[in-house]
Amino acid sequence: MIKDIVNHLDPILREEMPRFDFANPVMDPVELYKDLAETMIDADGMGLSANQIGVRTRMFVMRAENVIGVINPRIVEISLYTVPLGFIIRLKLIPPPVS
């Protein structure tokens, strides 16, 4: 379902979002993925995070060949090199630790 995107001044955009809790999810992750993907496509965007539609959790979608959904991302490497958008998208996805 297409959701409203929050205003760029909304404080939720400056808060640190909690990890997505699969044991007690804020909403179904598949539904959240669909909402994010449909809203991003409708807005002609390249990516959209859950907090941009008012959902307080760590999840985002981005366009590549298909729409990719990422839950609980973390930065594992920083580079000083810049690559033109669309030239290459490289993700290093690490599964969450098993607790």
Secondary structure as UniProt FT lines:
FT   TURN            8..9
FT   HELIX           11..14
FT   HELIX           29..42
FT   TURN            43..44
FT   STRAND          47..49
FT   HELIX           50..53
FT   STRAND          59..63
FT   STRAND          67..71
FT   TURN            85..87
//
